[in-house]
């Protein structure tokens, strides 16, 4: 069977059809996203994960009634990247999926934005994907993150000192200005995705930079995660349970924060009366929700310092969080806002 014939679930082997249906069920039941009849953009790097994502949704598109587009950003960092973009375009032609491609000088962007190459690439990629989503009238961008990526993300957050429920890892659904992302494969393992591709006779492109231990994420992938799997072969299942527990708590935290937060002066305000009524755990939840709404990172150490300062009535005080969010503590409460220029 060739990839050209993969237009419905019946063209897949039973195990792969179950995988595809499981991904659709995860999106609908756990992420709460209705994708039936929607236009969707698949982020296609050409690697195994994104190739599997495109294959799965090409098989599902008849059942779901979705219209698919694919988008590929060539970061211009490696000599072979142009050939990889060409291969991604050829795959889309075989599947009958409209293809968008753009070449970006990510190295120059990193210098201009005063950030690392990895961060510049991430920004450029999501900006391009969002532009493709808007241009096609699509509801979501689909990315190919799987449970291995989720495990790495949990460990990265732990090493940075993130607060619960952020410690549960990346969200499966992001719906905010500038980012409308679904991660349908988040509970699946890479081996399952590569197995699907082998059974349908598809190859993929390997990004050699993913092997480099110069990046912290790659060290987590190649060194830390395999060690944890050797200690506990069910480690990925532990990650799934952690993710689900975090999502349940996140919903509760959002309710607490929504009840207590007030919109004020281009930011969010927690009054002294509200903070007193919430109790310590509730205060941390409401503060974390304010940070989430403003795009900040809830680091445990800074947030706990803010809570301790409020408890001891140490004000006025100012606190800085990742994402350019500031918190100003006064005798009337805490005001969260973006730093000037953000």
N, C-alpha and C positions, 0 to 999 in steps of 0.2 A: 504493500500500500504506500502510495506517495503522499507527501504533505498536501499536494494539490487537491486530493480527494477529501480532505478533512473539513467538511462543511457542516457536520452534525454529530451528535453524540453517538449515533449508531455506527459511525466509522471508527470509533475508538474501541480498544479492548475493554473488557468489563471493568478491570481495575482502574483504568484511566477515565472511563465514564463516571465511575463512582467518585474519583478525585475531583473531576470537573463539577459534578453536581454538589459535592461537599463545599467547594469554593463558593458556588452560587448561594447555597444555604447559609454559609457563614456570613456572607454579605447581607442577606435578607434578615436572618434571625438574630445574629449577634451584633452586627453593626447597625441594623435598623435602616438600611438604605434600600429604596425601591429603584432598581435599575431597569425594570422591564420597559421596553419601548424607548429607552433613553439612547442618546448619543454618548459615546465613551471614547476617551483618548487613552491608548496604551503607551506607556513610557517604554520604549524599546531600545535598549542598549546594544542588543545583539548577543548578550551573554546567555547562559543556560536559563537563568531565572526568568528574564523578560521574554525570551523565546517561548518558554513554557506558558507564560501568562498569555501571550498572544494566541498560542495554539489552543489553550483552554477556552478562551472567549470566542475564538472562531468556531469551535465545536458547539458552544452554548448559544451562539447568536440567533439561530433559528428558533430555539425554544424560548429564548428571552425576548426576541424581537428587537435586539439592540443593533445600532449602527456603530461600526468601529472605525477608528482612525489610529494611526501610529505616529509617534514623534521620536526623533533621534537627534540628540545634541552631540556633535563632534567637538570634543574639548580641545583639539589641536595640540595635545601634549605628547603624542607618540606618533612615530612614522607610519605605523600601520592603521591609524585611526580612520583615514580616508577610505581604505579598503573595507574596514568594518562598517562604515556608514553605507557603502555600496552594497554589502552583503545584506544589511538590514532592509534596504530598499528592495532588493530582489526577493527576499522572503515575503514582504508585503505584497508584491506583485503576484506571487504564487498564491497567496491567500485572498487576493482581491480586496486588499485593505488600503485606502488612501494613505499616503506616506508623506510626512513633513520632516525635513532635515535642515539643520543649521550648523554652521561651523563657527566656533567661538574661540578666541585666543584667551584661554583661561589664565595662562601665566601672566599676561598683561593686565587682566582684570584684577588678579591678586595684588599686583603692585599698585594699581590705581585705587583699590579699595582698602589697602593696608591690612590685608588678612592673608591667611594661608591659602595655598592652591586648592586644597580640599574644600575649604569653605567657599571660595570664589566659584568653584565648579558647582557646588550644591546650589548656590544662589542663582547662577546662570541657568542651571537645569530647570529649577522650579519656575523661574520667570518665563523661560521658553515654553514649558509645558502649559502654564497658565495662559499664555498667549494663544497656543494652539487650541486649548479648550474653549476660549472665548470666540476664536475665529470660526470654529466648527459648530458653535452652539451646543457644545457637549455639557453634560451635567457634572461629570467626574473625570479626573485623571486616575488611571489605574497604574499602580506601581507594583513591582514584583517582590517586595520584601517577604521573606519566609521566616520560619521560627528560628533558624540559625542567626539571621539578622536581628531578630528580636532578642535572642540571648545575648548577643554582642552589645546591643543597646542597653539592656538591663545592667550589664557589667560596667559599661561606660558611665552610666548614670550613677551607679554605686561608687565608682572611683572618683566622681566629681562631687559627691556628697549631696545628691538629690534627695528630696523629701518624698515621703509617701503621699499620694499614690503615684507620683511620677516615677518612682522606682519600678513600677510595673512595666515600664518600657513604652515604646512608641504606640500611638493610637492607630487603630485600624481604619478610622474615619476622621478626616480633618476637613471641616467646613467653615472656613473663615475668609475674610477678604484677602484675595491674592492666593489662596490655596484651597482647592477643592479636591481632595485626594482620598481614594479608597485603596486598601491593601488586601485584596481578596485571598492571597496565598499565605497569610500571616501565620496560620496554624499548621502549615505543611512543611515538610523537610526537604532540603535540597536534593537528597537522594531520590525522593519520589518524583521531583520535577525532571531530573536527568533521566530517570527510568522511563518516564513518559516519552521524552524526546527520542530516546534510543528505539523504543517500540514503534514509533511512527516514522522513523528514519530521518530525523532532522539532526543537523549538526549546529554548533553554535560557536561564537567567537570567545576566546579567552583573553581577558585583559591582564597582561603580565604584571601590571602595577599592583594587582590584588595580592600578589605573592610577597611584595616588599614588606619587611618588618619596620620600615621607616615610619609607618603610620600606626598610631595606637590601636585603631580599630582592627587592623590586620594582625597585630600581635594578639589581641583578644581572640580573633578568629582562628589563628594557627597554633597558638600556644595555650591560652587559658581555657577556651571551650573544650578542646579535646581532652585536657586534663580532667575537667569536671565530668565529661562523658565517661571517662575511664573509671572514675570514682563512682559514678551513678549513671548506668546506661539509660535510665529514665529521666535524665536531666531535662531534656526538652519538654517532657510532660510536666515537670515541675515549673518550667518557665510558662507553659500555657496556663497552669492553675494560678500562678502569680499574676499573669496578665489579666485573667478574668476577675480575680479578686480586686485588683486595682481599678478595673472599669466599674465594678459595683460600688466601691467606695467613692470613686470619682463622681458618680451620679449623685451620691448623698452629699458630698462636699459642695457640688454645684448648687444644690438646693439650699444648703446652709448659707453659702455665700450670697446667693441671689436674694435671700430674705434680709440679709444684713447690709449689703452694699448699697450705697447711694451714689448716683452720678453727680459729680460736682467739679467745677473748674477744670474741665478737660481731663478729668481723671475719675477715680473711684474713692469714696470716703467711707470709713468705718467709724461711726461715732463712739465716743467713750461709753455711752449708755449701752449701745449694742455689744461692744466688747465685754463689758462687765457681765451682761446677761448670758453670753455664750459659754463661758468657762474656758479653761486653757485649750482643750482639744478643739472646741468650736472656734476659738479665736484663730488658731493655726489653720483650720480649714478655710475660714473666711478670708484670711490673708492670702493663702495659697490660691484661692479662687480669683481674688483681685489680680494677682500676678498673672494667672492663666489668661484672664480676659484681656490683659494689656500686652500679652506676648512675652512676659518675663519668665525667668527660670527660678523655681522655688528651691533654692539651696537650703538645706536643713540648718546649717550653722548661722547664716544671716537671718533667717526667719525666726529661729529660736532666740537670737540676740534681740530682735525687734520685740518679740513677745516678753522677754525678760525686762527690757527697758520699760515697756508699758506697765508691767506688774509693779516695778519699783518706782514708777512715776518719774523716770529720768527723761525729762524733755526740756527744751526742744532737742530732738535728735534727727539725724538723716541717715538713711540706709540705701545702699546701691545693690541692685540685683542684675543678673544677666539679662540681656535683651534690652538694656537701656532704661529699665524701670527704676524709679526712685520712690522711696517711702519717707514721708515726713511725719514725725510723731510730735504731737502737741498735747496740751491739756484737754483739748476737745475731741481728740481721736487721731486716726492715722489716714493720711491722704496719699494714695498711690497715683503716680503719674509718670509719663514718659519724659526722659531728659530732653532739654531743648535740642532741636535738630533731628530728633528721631521720627 
